Amino acid sequence: MTGPRIRPMTPDDCAGVAGIRVAGWRYAYRGLVPQAHLDGMDAGEEAERQRARLAAGDGSVVDLVAEAADGTLAGWAAYGPYRDGDVRTEDAELYALYVPPERIGQGLGRVLLAEVTGRCAAAGHRRVFLWVLRDNARARRFYTAAGYTADGTEEHFELAGIRVPEVRYVRELV
């Protein structure tokens, strides 16, 4: 496989990115979040949310897509300032990283993560943070292999009345 082309996401990519995100959630989070939430995810609604987010964005969030040699979308990542509550800090945060389930293990996630990490370093960020579901062992191994480490911080969010634990990972860039 030749390497994917990494480029900024455009409004025309929103439907493809939405499909990747919904399929990614359904694959990666089965058994970790309420199944009713996964079943209720709608790629069309997600595409509209993505379009609205892009249109209203202030440029602080960067969305990148990986485009395969055949022109299909093969991954999506979003990053920007680290959010400490409602405050944006000087550190960076990876908000999302998904590849279609059928492309897992092909190196696309590694390429996207390396691109995000490199861009954050070039922008002068000292650290990149990310949050991962505590029980998502595959994702935790992936981030550890890329030089990210769990820093001991854990938080929860709620889905369909269920508390879902997340752990924070960090990678020093300086």
PyMOL commands that set and color helices and strands:
alter all, ss='L'
color gray80, all
select helices_A, chain A and resi 11-28+35-40+43-56+101-103+108-122+137-145
alter helices_A, ss='H'
color red, helices_A
select strands_A, chain A and resi 5-8+62-67+73-84+87-98+127-133+149-159+162-172
alter strands_A, ss='S'
color yellow, strands_A
deselect
rebuild
show_as cartoon
